[in-house]
Amino acid sequence: MFGLMKKSEHERIRNNLHSHIKHYGEINRKHCSEIEEMKKQLVLENRRVTYWKLKFLEPDKEPVILGSEKEIKYIKA
């Protein structure tokens, strides 16, 4: 008469919504971490491009590279 629902129906809907929220939260966290990793890779690629541009423009000089040893090896390769 007043549009009220049974407690069991309410709990079923609530559990279903909580399940969906949890699922999409996990997906969001996964994609956020992938996006952060892609941003780091993009920064590294931009540094690599800059290094090789400077190396091409002034072949007699060695451009300065800041970063970890692994990053420096990647940029120079």
C-alpha positions in Angstrom: 0.0 0.0 0.0 2.7 2.5 0.9 5.4 1.0 -1.4 7.3 -0.6 1.5 9.4 -3.7 0.8 10.1 -6.8 2.9 13.3 -6.9 5.0 14.6 -9.9 3.1 14.1 -8.1 -0.2 15.9 -5.0 1.1 18.8 -7.1 2.3 19.1 -8.9 -1.0 19.2 -5.6 -2.9 21.7 -4.1 -0.4 24.0 -7.1 -0.7 23.8 -6.9 -4.4 24.7 -3.2 -4.4 27.6 -3.7 -2.0 28.9 -6.5 -4.2 28.8 -4.2 -7.3 30.5 -1.4 -5.4 33.3 -3.7 -4.2 33.8 -5.1 -7.7 34.0 -1.7 -9.4 36.2 -0.4 -6.7 38.7 -3.2 -7.3 38.6 -2.5 -11.1 39.1 1.2 -10.5 42.2 0.6 -8.3 43.6 -1.8 -10.9 43.2 0.7 -13.7 44.6 3.6 -11.6 47.8 1.6 -10.9 48.1 0.8 -14.6 47.6 4.5 -15.5 50.3 5.5 -13.0 52.7 3.0 -14.5 52.0 4.3 -18.0 52.6 7.9 -16.8 56.0 6.8 -15.4 56.9 5.1 -18.7 55.8 8.2 -20.7 58.1 10.4 -18.6 61.0 8.0 -19.1 60.3 8.0 -22.9 60.2 11.8 -23.0 63.6 11.9 -21.2 65.0 9.4 -23.7 63.8 11.5 -26.7 65.2 14.6 -25.2 68.6 12.9 -24.6 68.8 11.8 -28.2 67.7 15.2 -29.6 70.5 16.8 -27.6 72.9 14.2 -28.7 72.0 14.8 -32.4 72.2 18.6 -32.1 75.6 18.6 -30.4 77.3 15.3 -31.1 80.6 16.3 -29.5 78.9 16.9 -26.1 77.4 14.3 -23.7 74.1 15.4 -22.2 73.6 15.1 -18.5 71.1 12.4 -17.4 69.7 12.3 -13.9 68.1 9.1 -12.5 68.7 5.6 -11.5 71.4 3.5 -13.2 68.7 1.3 -14.8 67.0 4.4 -16.3 70.2 5.8 -17.5 71.1 2.6 -19.3 67.6 2.6 -20.9 67.9 6.2 -22.0 71.3 5.7 -23.6 70.3 2.4 -25.3 
